Amino acid sequence: MERKAWLRGVWEMVKEAFCQKLFTCHLPSSPHLLPDQFSSHSVIVTGATSGIGLHTAREVAMCGAHVTLACRNTKAAREIAHRWQQEAHASRVLHVEVMELDLLSLSSVRSFAAEWERRARPLHVLINNAGVFLMGEPQKFSDDGIEQHLQVNHVAPALLTLLLLPSLLRAPSSRIINVNSVLMFLKILASKLMDERKNCIQCIAVHPGIVTTNLVRTVPSFRRRSFWRFDPKEGARSVLFCVASADVAADLEKGFAYYSCNCKPARVSAQAADVDTCMEVWQKTLEIAGLNADYLTQVMDNASNPTLIYRELLGNTSIIV
């Protein structure tokens, strides 16, 4: 059984590395603008100053949505927003703002969420795109005592998602989109939201393929240059599909869907399909993030009063006005 799983894993890696362009030949080479209906939507994109996040945020902004670039380098983000407005010329006024978010600091995540919640506005789409992949470097830990890959790629996005649930619940329909992240946590969140009859929030994990971005900047250049790799625009196609397509709702199973780079539903691994394993990841994530085990239940009970949620469950009143 283990050998079979290992062989399947090897096959998937080979298929992905050399066949992804073949499997996506039906898609346009670059993403198209989203429907005008997004002009009334609020969208948060993490890691939006380069790569997939940059192109995703740009397309969403160009369709008129209110886009928040959540990133560490706020100076670069403001320059990007200014450049986008110049590109749009007088055809439309873009609604792009920049908010500081450092995923290597859970305090920064809490501050970001609290600042957003003060506005009491609905959040229609949360795109957890930011990530880190530092090959060949010594293992490092954040000031929170968490290994940096684990924190940036999983714990911090999970905490951000949970803290923004009240805003996501304010929208008639909203989506959480994790780009190539740990989908076991997202599956349990979707299931629990369904149990609470909060199926207005759709939880989607998407694998954009093997993409040449700054995420792999520590990989030797000769290994990054390949005909078979996607450029960031191509990598953003599946993410934008998950943002806007009505087909996604039809593919949800218990509020969750997993998409591949060809914009079609994909199979999850046997481990990710195991409920007990997913629940273990869920519980451990809450523990590391400093949230109570009954956090989600209390969010549902107090969704209209997020200040109370932060004060009681985070035990940190310093971020509450």
Beta strands, then each sheet from edge to edge (+ up, - down):
strand 1: 42-46
strand 2: 66-71
strand 3: 95-100
strand 4: 125-128
strand 5: 174-179
strand 6: 201-206
strand 7: 256-259
sheet 1: 3+ 2+ 1+ 4+ 5+ 6+ 7+
end
